[in-house]
Amino acid sequence: MRHRAPQLTAVLAVTAAAVAAVLLAAPSARAENNGVGLKPVLGWSSWSFIRKAPSAAKIDAQADAMKSSGLAAVGFDYVNLDDFWYQCPGSQGPNVDQYGRWVTDPAKFPASGSTDGIQAVANHVHGDGLKFGLYVTPGISKQAVSQNTAIQGTSYHADDIATTTAEKNYNCSGMVGIDYGKPGAQAFINSWANEFAAWGVDYVKIDGVGTGDVADIQAWSAALRQTGRPIHLELSNSLAIGSAATWAQYANGWRTGGDIECYGCESGGSSYPLTQWSSVQSRFAQVAAWQPYGGPGGYNDYDSLEVGNGADDGLTAPERQSQMSLWAMGAAPLVLGTDLTNLDPTDLGYLKNSRVLAVDQDGIDAARLVNNGDQQVYSKTEPNGDVILGLFNYSGTASTTVTVPLASAGISGSAAATDLWTGGSLGTVSGAYSVTLAPGAVRLIRAVPSGSRAVRIEAESSGNTLAGATRTASCSGCSGGTKVGYIGDGAADYLTVNGINEASAGARTLTFSYLLSGSRSFSISVNGGPDTTVNLTGSSFSTVYTASVPITVKAGANTVRFHNDTAYAPDLDVITVQ
């Protein structure tokens, strides 16, 4: 990309709420731009409830229930089949086809004519208007090596690429490593990804990967992209935080810890209870530590959301609200582990709460403001200046009073507060906010600061329109670690900033941060109106500059287009409307 270089942090004259947005909301890492994962996934996975005995009928039934329950209507759309879908005859690894790829277990997923059993399930899921996910582990099966299977489309074979190093496959074993420096290695993964794409797979979970498997992750990332099908790539589990930038570069999500299931609690041969409060407690520190690393394109994954089956979840009702609230504050995938065919009415109401879902779907990771024993408080500021506060009682046995200074969340004056679980008004808050919470309970609040507010939007935000050759690029010093360039040099190459929602019409100040060496100009149009041309100068693409222009907005949604129909415009980082 032309003239891309690191820049200094932008300094904008904004309100306290907008300052909080800068400090709390901007992720410092971006996932690969593969067209998916722009918002946290909403869906379901087979592992927690179905566990080791999946079948076509069971997965079909869960998909049907997601639709009939109304969960699909509020955004839950992924139905993910985890482990035990393939044939596993013993310790020598999964059975393989002529090209060394895992073979579907026909007893669980019978073929329909020439249609593979997994493809048949994917077709059913798609028929419900949903998306289908599948599970894999790194490496190549020993079965492929012993048979020396061909690598599709090449003259190479399994023995040409396999190592003797064991790879992790938790339940079947028998996987060995791949030497990605050998010809045919990438082609093998490509052929596997192409098969998944042909089956209609929309999501791939690669399990058992870590810092020693970066080559596998890179290969799967490249393989899924070359299929031409938008396929979400999820990494599992307990990924190292020191390599967060690597996970963000190649994947759309990464498990930050181990399994949330309560394996030692189960009784009577069932999967119930699915989890326990101590497993949720372990995520509080993870949400705080991983806060800088999630954002559009790739999110921190705290494992399954165990809400849906009432007492069988293994959590009290307040604890279920707390789990969903904590995941939402962390902008985490909300992937249900519960039985969708047996939903508890109260839990279903929790899952369909649009106010809480919106907190998750804003894609902003919350920062921890209070970490004082059982008092836990997280906060994030949305682009329109609203502050989301999550006050939690960490204790599962005793009530406690949780207090947060509102100034620490960027609220310098007063704010109108709403309880997001009930939708009820909490009145006007200022100074500090306190609430006494029952064991494991939460108070989730949207606080709307009074007075002047700033709308702050990253140029690369997923809600914006990047037209023509306009594209994002990494920028180590930029807000969010990313900027937008290739704006202009043609009428088709422009950036439209969306999501500028105003309560009333009138005059505003538009401030934008840009990068430039030399002299260039922006043409700026509000709501499709006449252009305002802004001539700009700069001495280095390593420095961020700011400029401001007066604009007029209408009540409701507004758009601002940055373009230059005859020459290149500067690169753009952040815009603020105040």
C-alpha positions as CSV (number, residue, x, y, z in Angstrom):
1,M,0.0,0.0,0.0
2,R,1.4,3.4,-0.9
3,H,3.1,5.4,1.8
4,R,2.2,3.2,4.7
5,A,4.3,3.8,7.9
6,P,3.9,3.7,11.6
7,Q,2.4,6.8,13.2
8,L,2.1,8.5,16.5
9,T,-1.0,8.3,18.6
10,A,-3.7,10.8,17.5
11,V,-4.6,13.5,20.0
12,L,-8.1,14.7,19.6
13,A,-10.0,17.3,21.5
14,V,-12.9,15.2,22.7
15,T,-15.1,14.8,25.8
16,A,-14.3,12.6,28.7
17,A,-16.6,9.9,27.3
18,A,-14.8,10.0,24.0
19,V,-11.4,9.8,25.8
20,A,-12.7,6.7,27.5
21,A,-13.6,5.3,24.1
22,V,-10.0,5.8,22.9
23,L,-8.6,4.1,26.1
24,L,-11.0,1.3,26.5
25,A,-12.5,0.4,23.1
26,A,-9.7,0.2,20.6
27,P,-8.3,-3.2,19.9
28,S,-4.6,-3.4,19.2
29,A,-4.7,-6.5,17.0
30,R,-6.6,-7.4,13.9
31,A,-7.5,-10.8,12.5
32,E,-7.0,-11.7,8.9
33,N,-9.3,-9.9,6.5
34,N,-11.1,-13.0,5.2
35,G,-14.6,-11.5,5.1
36,V,-15.9,-13.2,8.3
37,G,-15.7,-12.7,12.0
38,L,-16.5,-9.0,11.8
39,K,-18.7,-9.4,14.8
40,P,-18.6,-12.1,17.5
41,V,-20.1,-15.4,16.5
42,L,-23.6,-16.3,17.8
43,G,-24.3,-20.0,17.5
44,W,-24.3,-23.5,19.1
45,S,-21.7,-26.3,19.4
46,S,-22.3,-30.0,19.9
47,W,-19.5,-30.6,22.5
48,S,-21.0,-29.6,25.8
49,F,-24.3,-31.5,25.5
50,I,-24.0,-34.1,22.8
51,R,-20.3,-34.7,23.5
52,K,-19.1,-38.1,22.2
53,A,-22.3,-39.2,20.4
54,P,-23.2,-36.8,17.6
55,S,-25.4,-38.0,14.8
56,A,-27.1,-36.4,11.8
57,A,-30.5,-36.6,13.5
58,K,-29.2,-34.9,16.6
59,I,-27.5,-32.0,14.7
60,D,-30.5,-31.6,12.4
61,A,-32.8,-31.4,15.5
62,Q,-30.6,-28.7,17.1
63,A,-30.6,-26.7,13.9
64,D,-34.4,-26.9,13.7
65,A,-34.7,-25.9,17.4
66,M,-32.5,-22.9,16.8
67,K,-34.9,-21.7,14.2
68,S,-38.2,-22.6,15.9
69,S,-37.1,-21.1,19.3
70,G,-36.5,-17.7,17.8
71,L,-32.8,-17.8,18.5
72,A,-32.0,-17.6,14.8
73,A,-34.2,-14.5,14.5
74,V,-32.1,-12.6,17.0
75,G,-28.8,-13.6,15.3
76,F,-27.8,-17.1,16.5
77,D,-26.8,-18.7,13.2
78,Y,-23.9,-21.1,13.5
79,V,-24.5,-24.8,14.2
80,N,-21.1,-26.4,14.9
81,L,-20.4,-30.1,14.9
82,D,-17.4,-30.8,17.2
83,D,-15.4,-34.1,17.6
84,F,-16.4,-37.7,16.9
85,W,-17.8,-37.1,13.4
86,Y,-15.1,-39.2,11.6
87,Q,-14.2,-42.9,11.7
88,C,-11.6,-43.7,14.4
89,P,-10.6,-47.4,14.4
90,G,-7.9,-47.2,17.0
91,S,-4.6,-45.5,18.0
92,Q,-3.3,-45.3,14.5
93,G,-5.4,-42.3,13.7
94,P,-8.6,-41.5,11.9
95,N,-9.5,-43.5,8.8
96,V,-8.7,-41.7,5.6
97,D,-9.8,-41.5,2.0
98,Q,-7.6,-41.9,-1.1
99,Y,-6.1,-38.4,-0.4
100,G,-5.4,-38.9,3.3
101,R,-8.3,-36.9,4.6
102,W,-10.6,-38.0,7.4
103,V,-13.5,-40.2,6.5
104,T,-17.0,-39.5,7.8
105,D,-18.4,-42.1,10.1
106,P,-21.4,-43.4,8.1
107,A,-23.0,-45.0,11.2
108,K,-23.5,-41.5,12.6
109,F,-23.7,-39.5,9.4
110,P,-25.0,-41.7,6.6
111,A,-24.5,-40.7,3.1
112,S,-27.5,-39.7,0.9
113,G,-26.8,-41.1,-2.5
114,S,-23.6,-39.5,-3.7
115,T,-23.8,-36.8,-0.9
116,D,-21.4,-37.3,2.0
117,G,-23.1,-37.6,5.4
118,I,-21.5,-34.4,6.6
119,Q,-22.6,-32.6,3.5
120,A,-26.1,-33.9,4.0
121,V,-26.2,-32.3,7.5
122,A,-24.7,-29.1,6.2
123,N,-27.5,-29.0,3.6
124,H,-30.1,-29.4,6.3
125,V,-28.6,-26.6,8.4
126,H,-28.4,-24.4,5.4
127,G,-32.0,-25.2,4.7
128,D,-32.9,-23.7,8.1
129,G,-31.1,-20.5,7.0
130,L,-28.1,-21.2,9.3
131,K,-24.4,-21.8,8.9
132,F,-22.5,-25.1,9.5
133,G,-19.3,-25.6,11.4
134,L,-16.9,-28.6,11.6
135,Y,-14.0,-29.8,13.7
136,V,-10.4,-30.9,12.8
137,T,-7.0,-31.2,14.5
138,P,-3.5,-30.4,13.2
139,G,-1.3,-32.8,11.2
140,I,-1.9,-35.9,9.1
141,S,-3.3,-39.3,10.2
142,K,-0.9,-42.2,10.6
143,Q,-3.3,-44.1,8.5
144,A,-2.5,-41.8,5.6
145,V,1.2,-42.3,6.2
146,S,1.0,-46.1,6.4
147,Q,-1.0,-46.2,3.2
148,N,1.2,-43.5,1.6
149,T,-2.0,-41.9,0.2
150,A,-1.7,-39.5,-2.7
151,I,-2.0,-35.7,-2.3
152,Q,-4.8,-34.6,-4.5
153,G,-3.7,-32.7,-7.6
154,T,0.0,-33.4,-7.1
155,S,2.6,-36.1,-7.7
156,Y,3.4,-36.2,-3.9
157,H,2.2,-38.6,-1.2
158,A,1.7,-38.6,2.5
159,D,5.1,-40.0,3.3
160,D,6.7,-37.0,1.5
161,I,5.3,-34.5,4.0
162,A,4.8,-36.4,7.2
163,T,7.1,-36.2,10.3
164,T,7.3,-38.6,13.2
165,T,6.3,-36.0,15.7
166,A,3.0,-36.7,17.4
167,E,0.2,-34.1,17.0
168,K,-2.6,-33.6,19.4
169,N,-5.9,-35.3,18.7
170,Y,-7.6,-35.6,22.1
171,N,-10.0,-38.5,21.4
172,C,-8.7,-40.5,18.5
173,S,-4.9,-40.0,18.6
174,G,-2.7,-41.2,15.8
175,M,-2.0,-37.8,14.2
176,V,1.6,-36.8,13.2
177,G,3.1,-33.6,12.1
178,I,3.5,-32.1,8.6
179,D,6.8,-30.6,7.4
180,Y,5.4,-27.5,5.6
181,G,8.8,-26.9,4.0
182,K,8.2,-30.0,1.8
183,P,6.5,-29.8,-1.6
184,G,2.9,-31.0,-1.4
185,A,2.3,-30.0,2.3
186,Q,0.2,-27.0,1.6
187,A,-1.5,-28.8,-1.3
188,F,-2.6,-31.5,1.2
189,I,-4.3,-28.9,3.5
190,N,-5.7,-27.2,0.5
191,S,-7.4,-30.4,-0.7
192,W,-8.9,-30.9,2.8
193,A,-10.2,-27.3,2.9
194,N,-11.6,-27.7,-0.6
195,E,-13.5,-30.8,0.5
196,F,-14.9,-28.9,3.5
197,A,-15.9,-26.1,1.3
198,A,-17.6,-28.5,-1.2
199,W,-19.5,-30.0,1.8
200,G,-20.8,-26.5,2.7
201,V,-18.7,-25.9,5.8
202,D,-18.8,-22.3,7.0
203,Y,-16.7,-22.6,10.2
204,V,-13.7,-24.7,11.0
205,K,-12.5,-25.3,14.6
206,I,-8.9,-26.6,14.7
207,D,-8.4,-28.1,18.1
208,G,-5.2,-28.9,20.0
209,V,-3.1,-26.1,18.5
210,G,-0.6,-23.8,20.3
211,T,2.7,-22.1,19.8
212,G,4.2,-25.2,18.3
213,D,1.5,-25.3,15.6
214,V,1.8,-21.9,14.0
215,A,2.7,-23.6,10.6
216,D,-0.5,-25.6,10.8
217,I,-2.5,-22.5,11.6
218,Q,-0.9,-20.6,8.7
219,A,-1.6,-23.5,6.3
220,W,-5.2,-23.8,7.3
221,S,-5.7,-20.1,7.1
222,A,-4.3,-20.0,3.6
223,A,-6.2,-23.1,2.6
224,L,-9.6,-21.8,3.7
225,R,-9.0,-18.5,1.9
226,Q,-8.1,-20.2,-1.4
227,T,-11.4,-22.1,-1.4
228,G,-13.2,-18.9,-2.3
229,R,-15.8,-19.7,0.4
230,P,-16.0,-17.4,3.4
231,I,-15.0,-19.8,6.2
232,H,-14.5,-18.8,9.8
233,L,-11.3,-20.2,11.5
234,E,-11.4,-20.8,15.2
235,L,-8.4,-21.9,17.3
236,S,-8.6,-24.1,20.4
237,N,-7.6,-24.2,23.2
238,S,-5.6,-22.4,25.9
239,L,-3.8,-20.2,23.3
240,A,-0.8,-18.3,24.7
241,I,-1.4,-14.6,25.3
242,G,2.2,-13.9,24.3
243,S,1.3,-14.9,20.8
244,A,-1.9,-13.0,20.6
245,A,-0.8,-11.0,17.5
246,T,-0.1,-14.3,15.7
247,W,-3.6,-15.7,16.5
248,A,-5.1,-12.4,15.3
249,Q,-3.2,-12.5,12.1
250,Y,-4.4,-15.9,11.0
251,A,-7.7,-16.6,12.7
252,N,-11.1,-15.2,13.5
253,G,-11.1,-16.4,17.1
254,W,-9.0,-18.1,19.7
255,R,-9.8,-20.0,22.9
256,T,-8.1,-18.2,25.8
257,G,-8.4,-21.1,28.3
258,G,-9.4,-24.7,28.8
259,D,-12.9,-26.3,28.6
260,I,-15.7,-24.7,30.6
261,E,-17.5,-28.1,31.0
262,C,-17.7,-29.6,34.5
263,Y,-16.6,-33.1,33.6
264,G,-16.2,-34.2,37.2
265,C,-19.7,-33.0,38.1
266,E,-21.7,-35.1,35.6
267,S,-23.9,-37.9,36.8
268,G,-26.1,-40.7,35.5
269,G,-24.3,-40.9,32.2
270,S,-25.5,-37.5,31.1
271,S,-23.7,-34.3,30.3
272,Y,-25.4,-32.4,33.1
273,P,-24.6,-30.2,34.9
274,L,-22.8,-28.6,32.0
275,T,-20.5,-26.3,34.0
276,Q,-20.1,-24.8,37.5
277,W,-19.6,-21.3,38.8
278,S,-15.8,-21.8,39.5
279,S,-15.3,-22.4,35.7
280,V,-17.0,-19.1,35.0
281,Q,-14.9,-17.4,37.7
282,S,-11.7,-18.4,35.9
283,R,-12.8,-16.3,33.0
284,F,-12.8,-12.9,34.9
285,A,-9.0,-12.7,34.8
286,Q,-8.9,-13.9,31.2
287,V,-11.3,-11.1,30.0
288,A,-9.2,-8.5,31.7
289,A,-5.8,-9.9,30.4
290,W,-7.0,-10.4,26.8
291,Q,-8.9,-7.1,26.5
292,P,-6.3,-5.5,24.0
293,Y,-6.5,-8.3,21.5
294,G,-10.0,-8.8,20.3
295,G,-11.7,-6.7,17.6
296,P,-13.5,-6.9,14.2
297,G,-12.1,-9.9,12.3
298,G,-11.1,-11.9,15.4
299,Y,-12.3,-12.2,19.0
300,N,-11.2,-13.7,22.3
301,D,-13.1,-16.9,22.9
302,Y,-13.9,-17.8,26.5
303,D,-15.6,-21.1,25.5
304,S,-19.3,-22.2,25.4
305,L,-22.1,-20.1,26.9
306,E,-23.8,-22.6,29.2
307,V,-27.2,-20.9,29.3
308,G,-30.4,-22.6,28.1
309,N,-31.3,-25.6,30.2
310,G,-32.1,-24.1,33.6
311,A,-30.7,-25.9,36.6
312,D,-29.0,-28.4,34.2
313,D,-26.7,-25.6,33.1
314,G,-24.9,-26.0,36.5
315,L,-25.4,-22.3,37.3
316,T,-28.0,-20.4,39.3
317,A,-30.2,-17.9,37.4
318,P,-28.0,-14.9,38.6
319,E,-24.8,-16.8,37.6
320,R,-26.3,-17.5,34.1
321,Q,-26.9,-13.8,33.7
322,S,-23.4,-13.1,34.9
323,Q,-21.8,-15.5,32.4
324,M,-23.7,-14.0,29.5
325,S,-22.9,-10.5,30.7
326,L,-19.1,-11.2,31.1
327,W,-18.9,-12.8,27.7
328,A,-20.8,-9.8,26.3
329,M,-18.5,-7.3,28.0
330,G,-15.6,-9.1,26.5
331,A,-17.2,-9.1,23.0
332,A,-16.8,-12.9,23.0
333,P,-18.4,-15.5,20.7
334,L,-21.7,-16.6,22.3
335,V,-21.7,-20.2,21.3
336,L,-24.3,-22.2,23.2
337,G,-23.4,-25.6,24.7
338,T,-26.9,-26.4,25.8
339,D,-29.7,-28.6,24.4
340,L,-31.7,-26.3,22.1
341,T,-34.5,-28.9,21.9
342,N,-35.1,-28.6,25.7
343,L,-34.8,-24.9,26.4
344,D,-35.8,-23.4,29.7
345,P,-38.2,-20.4,29.2
346,T,-36.3,-18.1,31.6
347,D,-33.0,-18.9,29.9
348,L,-34.5,-18.4,26.5
349,G,-35.5,-15.0,27.6
350,Y,-32.0,-14.3,28.7
351,L,-30.6,-15.4,25.3
352,K,-33.0,-13.3,23.3
353,N,-32.4,-10.1,25.4
354,S,-31.6,-7.7,22.6
355,R,-30.1,-5.1,24.9
356,V,-27.5,-7.6,26.2
357,L,-26.8,-9.1,22.8
358,A,-26.1,-5.6,21.5
359,V,-23.3,-5.2,24.2
360,D,-21.7,-8.3,22.7
361,Q,-22.2,-7.4,19.1
362,D,-20.6,-4.0,19.4
363,G,-17.3,-5.9,19.1
364,I,-15.6,-3.8,21.8
365,D,-13.6,-5.5,24.5
366,A,-14.2,-4.1,28.0
367,A,-11.4,-3.1,30.4
368,R,-11.5,-4.1,34.0
369,L,-11.8,-1.0,36.3
370,V,-12.3,-2.7,39.7
371,N,-10.6,-5.9,40.8
372,N,-11.1,-5.9,44.6
373,G,-11.8,-9.3,45.9
374,D,-15.4,-10.2,45.0
375,Q,-16.0,-6.7,43.5
376,Q,-15.4,-6.9,39.7
377,V,-16.2,-4.1,37.3
378,Y,-15.7,-3.8,33.6
379,S,-16.4,-0.9,31.3
380,K,-16.4,0.0,27.6
381,T,-17.4,3.0,25.7
382,E,-19.3,2.7,22.4
383,P,-18.7,5.0,19.4
384,N,-21.7,7.2,20.3
385,G,-20.3,7.9,23.8
386,D,-22.6,5.5,25.7
387,V,-20.7,3.7,28.5
388,I,-21.5,0.1,29.3
389,L,-20.7,-1.0,32.9
390,G,-20.7,-4.5,34.2
391,L,-20.7,-4.8,38.0
392,F,-20.2,-8.4,39.2
393,N,-20.2,-10.3,42.5
394,Y,-17.5,-12.8,42.0
395,S,-18.5,-14.7,45.1
396,G,-20.8,-17.7,44.7
397,T,-21.8,-17.8,48.3
398,A,-22.2,-14.3,49.8
399,S,-23.8,-11.0,48.8
400,T,-21.5,-8.0,48.3
401,T,-21.7,-4.3,47.5
402,V,-19.8,-3.4,44.3
403,T,-18.8,0.2,43.7
404,V,-17.2,1.9,40.7
405,P,-16.1,5.6,40.4
406,L,-17.8,6.8,37.3
407,A,-14.9,9.0,36.3
408,S,-12.8,5.8,35.8
409,A,-15.2,4.9,33.0
410,G,-15.0,8.3,31.4
411,I,-18.1,9.8,32.9
412,S,-17.1,13.2,34.3
413,G,-20.6,14.5,35.1
414,S,-23.9,12.8,35.3
415,A,-25.5,10.1,33.1
416,A,-28.9,8.5,32.6
417,A,-28.6,4.8,33.5
418,T,-30.6,1.8,32.2
419,D,-30.5,-1.8,33.6
420,L,-29.9,-3.8,30.5
421,W,-31.3,-7.0,31.9
422,T,-34.7,-5.5,32.9
423,G,-34.8,-2.5,30.6
424,G,-35.8,-0.4,33.6
425,S,-34.4,3.1,34.3
426,L,-31.9,3.4,37.1
427,G,-32.2,7.2,37.1
428,T,-29.4,9.7,36.9
429,V,-26.0,8.6,38.3
430,S,-22.9,10.6,39.1
431,G,-19.8,10.4,41.2
432,A,-19.8,6.8,42.1
433,Y,-22.3,4.0,41.5
434,S,-22.9,1.2,44.0
435,V,-25.1,-1.8,44.1
436,T,-25.5,-4.8,46.5
437,L,-25.5,-8.0,44.5
438,A,-26.5,-11.5,45.5
439,P,-24.0,-14.4,45.1
440,G,-22.8,-14.6,41.5
441,A,-25.1,-11.8,40.3
442,V,-24.5,-8.9,37.9
443,R,-25.8,-5.4,37.3
444,L,-25.3,-4.6,33.6
445,I,-25.8,-0.9,32.8
446,R,-25.9,1.4,29.8
447,A,-25.0,5.0,31.0
448,V,-25.7,7.9,28.6
449,P,-23.6,10.9,29.7
450,S,-25.3,14.2,29.8
451,G,-24.1,17.3,27.9
452,S,-21.8,17.4,24.9
453,R,-21.0,14.0,23.5
454,A,-18.7,12.9,20.7
455,V,-19.3,10.1,18.2
456,R,-15.9,8.4,17.5
457,I,-15.5,5.9,14.7
458,E,-12.4,4.1,13.5
459,A,-12.0,4.5,9.7
460,E,-11.6,0.7,9.3
461,S,-14.7,0.0,11.3
462,S,-16.7,-3.0,9.9
463,G,-19.8,-0.7,9.7
464,N,-18.1,1.6,7.2
465,T,-18.0,1.2,3.4
466,L,-14.6,0.8,1.7
467,A,-15.3,1.1,-2.0
468,G,-13.1,0.2,-5.0
469,A,-9.4,0.0,-4.2
470,T,-9.8,1.6,-0.8
471,R,-8.5,-0.9,1.8
472,T,-7.2,-1.3,5.4
473,A,-3.6,-1.7,6.4
474,S,-1.8,-2.4,9.7
475,C,-0.4,0.6,11.4
476,S,1.4,0.0,14.7
477,G,0.9,3.5,16.1
478,C,-2.7,4.0,14.9
479,S,-5.7,3.8,17.1
480,G,-6.8,0.2,16.8
481,G,-3.6,-0.7,15.0
482,T,-5.2,-0.2,11.6
483,K,-5.9,2.6,9.1
484,V,-7.5,3.1,5.7
485,G,-5.6,4.0,2.5
486,Y,-5.9,4.1,-1.2
487,I,-8.7,6.6,-0.8
488,G,-9.2,8.5,-4.1
489,D,-7.4,8.6,-7.4
490,G,-10.8,7.8,-8.9
491,A,-14.4,8.3,-8.2
492,A,-14.9,4.6,-7.4
493,D,-12.3,4.6,-4.5
494,Y,-13.8,6.2,-1.4
495,L,-14.6,5.6,2.3
496,T,-18.0,6.2,3.7
497,V,-18.2,6.5,7.4
498,N,-21.6,5.2,8.7
499,G,-23.1,4.9,12.2
500,I,-23.2,8.7,13.0
501,N,-26.5,8.7,14.8
502,E,-27.6,12.1,16.1
503,A,-30.5,12.9,18.4
504,S,-31.2,16.2,16.7
505,A,-30.2,18.1,13.5
506,G,-27.7,21.0,13.6
507,A,-24.1,22.1,13.4
508,R,-21.3,19.8,14.4
509,T,-17.5,19.7,14.2
510,L,-16.0,16.9,12.2
511,T,-12.4,16.1,13.4
512,F,-10.3,13.5,11.6
513,S,-6.8,12.1,12.0
514,Y,-4.8,11.5,8.9
515,L,-1.3,10.5,7.7
516,L,0.4,12.3,4.9
517,S,3.8,13.3,3.4
518,G,3.4,16.3,1.0
519,S,0.2,17.9,-0.1
520,R,-3.1,16.2,-0.7
521,S,-6.8,16.9,-0.2
522,F,-10.0,15.3,0.9
523,S,-13.4,16.0,-0.6
524,I,-15.9,15.5,2.2
525,S,-19.7,15.0,1.6
526,V,-22.3,14.6,4.4
527,N,-25.4,12.6,3.5
528,G,-24.7,12.8,-0.2
529,G,-24.7,16.6,-0.1
530,P,-22.2,19.0,-1.8
531,D,-18.4,18.4,-1.3
532,T,-16.2,20.4,1.1
533,T,-12.6,20.3,-0.1
534,V,-10.0,20.3,2.6
535,N,-6.4,20.9,1.5
536,L,-3.9,19.2,3.8
537,T,-0.1,19.0,4.2
538,G,2.2,16.7,6.2
539,S,5.9,16.0,6.4
540,S,5.8,12.3,7.3
541,F,3.6,9.2,7.0
542,S,5.0,8.3,10.4
543,T,3.1,11.2,12.0
544,V,-0.6,11.6,12.6
545,Y,-2.2,15.0,11.9
546,T,-5.6,16.3,12.7
547,A,-8.0,18.6,10.9
548,S,-11.5,19.8,11.7
549,V,-14.3,21.1,9.5
550,P,-17.8,22.3,10.3
551,I,-20.6,20.1,9.1
552,T,-24.4,20.0,9.4
553,V,-26.2,16.7,10.3
554,K,-29.8,15.6,10.4
555,A,-31.6,13.8,13.2
556,G,-31.0,10.1,13.0
557,A,-28.4,8.3,10.9
558,N,-25.8,10.3,9.0
559,T,-23.0,9.3,6.6
560,V,-19.8,11.1,5.7
561,R,-17.9,10.3,2.5
562,F,-14.1,10.9,2.2
563,H,-12.9,10.8,-1.4
564,N,-10.8,12.5,-4.1
565,D,-11.9,11.8,-7.7
566,T,-8.6,12.9,-9.4
567,A,-5.7,12.1,-7.0
568,Y,-4.8,10.2,-3.9
569,A,-6.1,11.5,-0.6
570,P,-4.3,11.1,2.7
571,D,-4.6,7.9,4.8
572,L,-7.3,8.1,7.4
573,D,-7.3,6.8,11.0
574,V,-10.2,8.1,13.2
575,I,-13.1,10.5,12.7
576,T,-14.9,12.2,15.6
577,V,-18.2,14.2,15.3
578,Q,-18.9,16.5,18.3
